[in-house]
Amino acid sequence: MEIIQGGPEHVDTAALLWAHAVAERDGYDEVPSLELARPGVGSALVKEPSLLLLAQEGGRAVGFLAGGPQETNTAFVNYVGVHPDAWGKGVGEALLRALPEMLIRNGYEKAELMVYVDNVRGVRLYERLGWIKVGDPVPHPRSGRVEQRYAFSPASWEPGV
């Protein structure tokens, strides 16, 4: 698996990955269209320095991570998405292990993200990789599903661990 830094030319690829991942995770009858998925991923990358990492397997994108500045020294990871065909193959972990270097390179001191508390696989992964719960779980403003904020500091990161 190869992790590459993405750019504007990869937004559609990331949006389609997200559409497939969320459809499977949430049990949708149909995969959302690119037109529905693109605005969210695109808006996560508007502010600089933005973060877009793609995981590729055999030249095909199988996962991505996207986000950007939340505060001066804090990045917000809006998306960590893996195509369902690649679930359980370490794609999400590889993306998250590549993140600290990108955070440091872009001058971020920490990163934060929100995850639905019922996304057990995601919660386990974040906690195993050193992400720490911040505050109490809260309902998502649109869906009402309960989500938890997590934070990570690249200063605590140990390459290869």
C-alpha positions as CSV (number, residue, x, y, z in Angstrom):
1,M,0.0,0.0,0.0
2,E,1.2,3.5,-0.9
3,I,0.1,6.7,0.9
4,I,0.4,9.8,-1.2
5,Q,-0.3,13.5,-0.7
6,G,-3.4,14.4,-2.7
7,G,-4.3,17.6,-4.4
8,P,-7.4,19.2,-5.9
9,E,-7.3,16.6,-8.7
10,H,-8.1,13.9,-6.1
11,V,-11.3,15.5,-4.6
12,D,-13.7,13.4,-6.8
13,T,-11.8,10.2,-6.0
14,A,-12.0,11.0,-2.2
15,A,-15.7,11.9,-2.5
16,L,-16.5,8.6,-4.2
17,L,-14.6,6.7,-1.6
18,W,-16.6,8.5,1.1
19,A,-19.9,7.8,-0.6
20,H,-19.2,4.1,-0.7
21,A,-17.9,4.0,2.8
22,V,-20.8,5.9,4.4
23,A,-23.4,3.9,2.4
24,E,-22.0,0.6,3.8
25,R,-21.4,2.0,7.3
26,D,-24.9,3.5,7.6
27,G,-26.8,0.8,5.6
28,Y,-28.0,3.1,2.8
29,D,-29.9,1.4,0.0
30,E,-27.9,3.3,-2.6
31,V,-24.4,4.8,-2.7
32,P,-24.7,8.7,-2.7
33,S,-23.8,10.3,-6.0
34,L,-20.6,12.1,-6.7
35,E,-22.6,15.4,-6.8
36,L,-23.9,14.8,-3.3
37,A,-20.5,13.7,-1.9
38,R,-18.2,16.2,-3.6
39,P,-19.2,19.4,-1.7
40,G,-18.4,18.0,1.7
41,V,-15.0,16.7,0.8
42,G,-14.2,19.8,-1.2
43,S,-15.2,22.2,1.6
44,A,-12.9,20.3,4.0
45,L,-10.0,21.3,1.9
46,V,-10.8,25.0,1.3
47,K,-8.6,26.5,4.0
48,E,-4.9,26.1,3.9
49,P,-2.8,24.3,4.8
50,S,-5.3,21.5,3.9
51,L,-4.6,17.8,4.4
52,L,-5.4,15.2,1.8
53,L,-3.8,11.8,2.0
54,L,-4.8,8.9,-0.4
55,A,-4.1,5.3,0.2
56,Q,-3.5,3.4,-3.0
57,E,-3.3,-0.3,-3.6
58,G,-2.1,-1.4,-7.1
59,G,-2.6,2.1,-8.4
60,R,-6.2,2.3,-7.2
61,A,-7.4,4.6,-4.4
62,V,-8.8,2.6,-1.5
63,G,-8.9,5.2,1.2
64,F,-8.4,8.8,2.1
65,L,-8.0,11.3,4.9
66,A,-9.0,15.0,4.5
67,G,-9.2,18.1,6.6
68,G,-7.7,21.5,7.3
69,P,-7.2,24.2,9.9
70,Q,-9.6,24.5,12.8
71,E,-7.5,26.9,14.8
72,T,-4.1,28.4,14.2
73,N,-2.2,25.3,15.3
74,T,-4.9,22.7,15.2
75,A,-6.0,20.7,12.1
76,F,-9.5,19.2,12.0
77,V,-9.7,15.8,10.3
78,N,-13.1,15.9,8.6
79,Y,-12.9,12.6,6.8
80,V,-11.2,9.2,7.2
81,G,-12.8,7.0,4.6
82,V,-12.0,3.5,3.3
83,H,-13.8,1.7,0.5
84,P,-15.7,-1.2,2.0
85,D,-13.8,-3.6,-0.2
86,A,-10.7,-2.6,1.7
87,W,-12.1,-2.7,5.2
88,G,-10.0,-4.7,7.6
89,K,-6.9,-4.4,5.5
90,G,-5.1,-1.7,7.5
91,V,-5.9,1.2,5.2
92,G,-7.3,3.5,7.9
93,E,-4.4,2.8,10.1
94,A,-1.9,3.5,7.4
95,L,-3.5,6.8,6.7
96,L,-3.5,7.8,10.4
97,R,0.1,6.7,10.7
98,A,1.0,9.0,7.8
99,L,-0.8,11.9,9.3
100,P,1.7,13.0,12.0
101,E,4.4,13.8,9.5
102,M,2.0,15.8,7.4
103,L,0.8,17.7,10.5
104,I,4.4,18.6,11.5
105,R,5.3,19.6,7.9
106,N,2.3,21.9,7.9
107,G,3.0,23.5,11.3
108,Y,0.1,21.9,13.2
109,E,0.6,21.1,16.9
110,K,-2.4,18.9,17.1
111,A,-5.3,17.4,15.2
112,E,-8.9,16.8,16.2
113,L,-11.8,14.8,14.7
114,M,-15.3,13.7,15.6
115,V,-16.5,10.1,15.4
116,Y,-19.9,8.5,15.9
117,V,-19.7,6.6,19.2
118,D,-21.5,3.7,17.5
119,N,-18.7,3.4,14.9
120,V,-17.0,0.9,17.1
121,R,-14.2,0.0,14.5
122,G,-13.3,3.6,14.1
123,V,-13.3,4.4,17.9
124,R,-11.1,1.3,18.5
125,L,-8.6,2.4,15.8
126,Y,-8.3,6.0,17.0
127,E,-7.8,5.0,20.6
128,R,-5.3,2.3,19.7
129,L,-3.3,4.9,17.8
130,G,-3.2,7.4,20.7
131,W,-6.1,9.7,20.0
132,I,-7.6,10.9,23.3
133,K,-11.3,11.7,24.1
134,V,-12.0,15.4,24.6
135,G,-15.1,16.4,26.4
136,D,-18.4,14.5,26.5
137,P,-20.2,13.0,23.5
138,V,-22.7,15.3,21.8
139,P,-25.4,14.8,19.2
140,H,-24.4,15.6,15.6
141,P,-26.2,18.9,14.6
142,R,-27.8,17.4,11.5
143,S,-28.2,13.6,12.1
144,G,-28.6,13.6,15.9
145,R,-26.3,10.6,16.1
146,V,-24.0,10.9,19.1
147,E,-20.4,11.6,18.4
148,Q,-17.2,12.0,20.4
149,R,-14.3,14.5,19.8
150,Y,-10.8,13.1,19.8
151,A,-7.5,14.9,19.8
152,F,-4.0,13.8,18.8
153,S,-0.6,15.5,19.2
154,P,2.2,14.6,16.7
155,A,4.6,15.4,19.6
156,S,3.5,12.2,21.2
157,W,3.9,10.2,18.0
158,E,6.6,7.6,17.7
159,P,7.3,6.7,14.1
160,G,6.9,3.0,13.4
161,V,5.1,2.2,16.6
